[in-house]
C-alpha cells in the first residue's frame, strides 16, 4: 500500500508538470480556426473554461454579473497572451496552469459555504490564473496572434456559457469534485 502512494506522489511531482500544455503543437498556425478549435482540443483549457462556467452559474447571479465575470476571464486570458508574446518563456507558467484547475475546483466548492469573502477571494484568484493559460499561447504565438485570440475568445465564451447552463441545472458542490477528478485524471494521462 505504501508503494502505491509513493508511486502516486512521484507521478504528481515529476517534471511532467512543466508540460501542462501537452498536445499543443508549437507549430500551430495560430489562425482564427486554430483559435476556435484549440480550447476544445486542449484538455487543460476545456476543463478550466467549463469549470469557470460552472463557477459563474453556481453563483446564481444575474445575466449582467455573469457576463461581467466571463468578460473578466477573457480579459485575463487575452492579457496573458499579449504579455506572453512580449516576455517569452517563464518557468512558472506551466505549474500555474495546473494549479488553476484545482483552484477553480476549490472555489466552486466554496460557493456552497456561507463565507462570501472567501468565495470572492478565490474567484479573483481563479480569474487571475486564466492569465497563465493565455500566457502559454503568447509565448508560442506566431505573428497573427490577433486572429488566434479572436477565435479562442469565441470558443472560450461558448465553453464558459455551457458551464453556466450546466451548473444552473446541477447545483451541487460535487461539481467541484468532478472538476478536480477530471484535472487529476488529465494530469496522470498527459
C-alpha positions as CSV (number, residue, x, y, z in Angstrom):
1,X,0.0,0.0,0.0
2,X,2.9,2.4,0.9
3,X,4.4,1.7,-2.6
4,X,1.1,2.7,-4.2
5,X,1.1,6.1,-2.5
6,X,4.8,6.6,-3.2
7,X,4.2,6.0,-6.9
8,X,1.3,8.3,-7.0
9,X,3.3,11.1,-5.2
10,X,6.2,10.6,-7.5
11,X,4.0,10.8,-10.5
12,X,2.4,14.0,-9.3
13,X,5.7,15.6,-8.5
14,X,7.7,14.7,-11.6
15,X,8.8,17.3,-14.2
16,X,5.9,16.5,-16.5
17,X,4.2,19.3,-14.6
18,X,6.4,21.6,-16.7
19,X,4.4,20.4,-19.7
20,X,0.9,21.4,-18.6
21,X,0.2,22.2,-22.2
22,X,0.8,18.8,-23.9
23,X,-0.7,18.1,-27.3
24,X,-0.4,21.7,-28.3
25,X,1.8,21.9,-31.2
26,X,4.4,24.7,-31.2
27,X,3.8,24.8,-35.0
28,X,0.1,25.6,-34.8
29,X,-0.9,28.1,-37.5
30,X,-2.5,30.4,-34.9
31,X,-5.2,31.1,-37.4
32,X,-8.7,32.1,-36.5
33,X,-9.9,28.5,-36.8
34,X,-7.0,27.2,-34.8
35,X,-8.1,29.6,-32.0
36,X,-11.7,28.3,-32.3
37,X,-10.8,24.6,-32.0
38,X,-7.9,24.9,-29.5
39,X,-10.0,25.2,-26.3
40,X,-11.9,22.1,-27.2
41,X,-8.8,20.1,-28.2
42,X,-6.6,21.4,-25.3
43,X,-7.9,19.4,-22.3
44,X,-6.4,21.9,-19.8
45,X,-8.5,24.7,-21.5
46,X,-11.6,22.5,-21.8
47,X,-11.6,21.7,-18.1
48,X,-10.7,25.2,-16.9
49,X,-13.3,27.0,-19.2
50,X,-16.2,24.7,-18.4
51,X,-15.3,24.7,-14.7
52,X,-15.1,28.5,-14.7
53,X,-18.6,28.5,-16.3
54,X,-19.8,26.1,-13.5
55,X,-18.5,28.6,-11.0
56,X,-20.3,31.5,-12.6
57,X,-23.5,29.5,-12.8
58,X,-23.3,28.3,-9.3
59,X,-23.1,31.8,-8.0
60,X,-26.7,32.3,-9.3
61,X,-26.0,35.8,-10.3
62,X,-27.9,37.9,-12.8
63,X,-27.0,37.7,-16.5
64,X,-25.3,41.1,-16.2
65,X,-23.0,39.9,-13.4
66,X,-22.3,36.6,-15.1
67,X,-21.4,38.4,-18.3
68,X,-19.0,40.6,-16.4
69,X,-17.3,37.5,-14.9
70,X,-17.0,35.9,-18.4
71,X,-15.6,39.2,-19.6
72,X,-13.1,39.4,-16.8
73,X,-11.9,35.9,-17.5
74,X,-11.5,36.7,-21.2
75,X,-9.5,39.9,-20.4
76,X,-7.2,37.8,-18.2
77,X,-6.7,35.2,-20.9
78,X,-6.1,37.8,-23.7
79,X,-3.8,39.9,-21.4
80,X,-1.8,36.7,-20.8
81,X,-1.4,36.1,-24.5
82,X,-0.2,39.6,-25.1
83,X,2.3,39.6,-22.2
84,X,3.5,36.1,-23.1
85,X,4.2,37.2,-26.6
86,X,6.2,40.2,-25.3
87,X,8.2,38.4,-22.5
88,X,8.6,34.9,-23.8
89,X,9.1,31.7,-21.8
90,X,8.7,31.7,-18.0
91,X,9.1,28.6,-15.9
92,X,6.2,29.5,-13.6
93,X,3.6,29.4,-16.3
94,X,3.0,25.6,-16.7
95,X,2.7,24.9,-13.0
96,X,0.3,27.8,-12.7
97,X,-1.8,26.3,-15.4
98,X,-2.0,23.0,-13.4
99,X,-2.7,24.9,-10.2
100,X,-5.6,26.9,-11.9
101,X,-7.5,23.7,-12.5
102,X,-7.5,22.9,-8.8
103,X,-8.1,26.5,-7.6
104,X,-11.2,26.8,-9.7
105,X,-12.4,23.5,-8.3
106,X,-11.8,24.6,-4.7
107,X,-13.6,27.9,-5.4
108,X,-16.6,26.0,-6.8
109,X,-16.7,24.0,-3.6
110,X,-16.5,27.2,-1.5
111,X,-19.5,28.7,-3.4
112,X,-21.7,26.5,-1.3
113,X,-20.3,27.8,2.0
114,X,-21.6,30.9,3.8
115,X,-18.3,32.7,3.7
116,X,-18.7,35.1,0.7
117,X,-15.4,36.8,1.5
118,X,-13.5,33.5,0.8
119,X,-15.6,32.9,-2.3
120,X,-14.8,36.4,-3.7
121,X,-11.1,36.0,-3.0
122,X,-10.9,32.6,-4.7
123,X,-13.0,33.9,-7.6
124,X,-10.4,36.7,-8.1
125,X,-7.6,34.1,-8.0
126,X,-9.4,31.9,-10.5
127,X,-9.8,34.8,-12.9
128,X,-6.2,35.8,-12.4
129,X,-5.0,32.2,-13.2
130,X,-6.7,32.3,-16.5
131,X,-3.9,34.7,-17.4
132,X,-1.4,31.8,-17.4
133,X,-3.4,29.8,-20.0
134,X,-3.2,32.8,-22.3
135,X,0.5,33.4,-21.5
136,X,1.5,30.0,-22.7
137,X,-0.1,30.8,-26.1
138,X,1.5,34.2,-26.3
139,X,4.9,32.5,-25.9
140,X,4.1,30.0,-28.7
141,X,2.3,32.6,-30.9
142,X,3.2,33.3,-34.5
143,X,2.7,36.8,-35.9
144,X,-1.1,36.5,-36.3
145,X,-1.9,36.3,-32.6
146,X,-4.9,38.6,-33.1
147,X,-6.7,36.0,-35.3
148,X,-5.9,33.2,-32.9
149,X,-7.0,35.2,-29.9
150,X,-10.3,36.2,-31.5
151,X,-11.1,32.6,-32.4
152,X,-10.1,31.4,-28.9
153,X,-12.1,34.1,-27.2
154,X,-15.3,33.0,-29.1
155,X,-14.7,29.3,-28.3
156,X,-13.8,30.1,-24.7
157,X,-17.0,32.2,-24.3
158,X,-19.1,29.3,-25.7
159,X,-17.4,26.8,-23.3
160,X,-18.0,29.0,-20.3
161,X,-21.6,29.5,-21.3
162,X,-22.1,25.8,-21.4
163,X,-20.6,25.5,-17.9
164,X,-23.0,28.2,-16.7
165,X,-26.1,26.4,-18.0
166,X,-25.0,23.0,-16.7
167,X,-24.3,24.3,-13.2
168,X,-27.7,26.0,-13.1
169,X,-29.3,22.7,-13.8
170,X,-27.0,20.7,-11.4
171,X,-26.5,23.0,-8.4
172,X,-24.2,20.9,-6.2
173,X,-20.8,21.4,-4.6
174,X,-20.0,17.9,-6.0
175,X,-19.4,19.6,-9.4
176,X,-16.1,20.7,-7.9
177,X,-15.1,17.1,-7.1
178,X,-15.8,16.3,-10.8
179,X,-13.6,19.1,-11.9
180,X,-10.8,18.1,-9.6
181,X,-11.1,14.5,-10.6
182,X,-11.0,15.4,-14.3
183,X,-8.0,17.5,-13.7
184,X,-6.2,14.8,-11.8
185,X,-7.0,12.2,-14.5
186,X,-5.8,14.6,-17.2
187,X,-2.5,15.1,-15.3
188,X,-2.0,11.3,-14.9
189,X,-2.7,10.6,-18.5
190,X,-0.9,13.6,-20.1
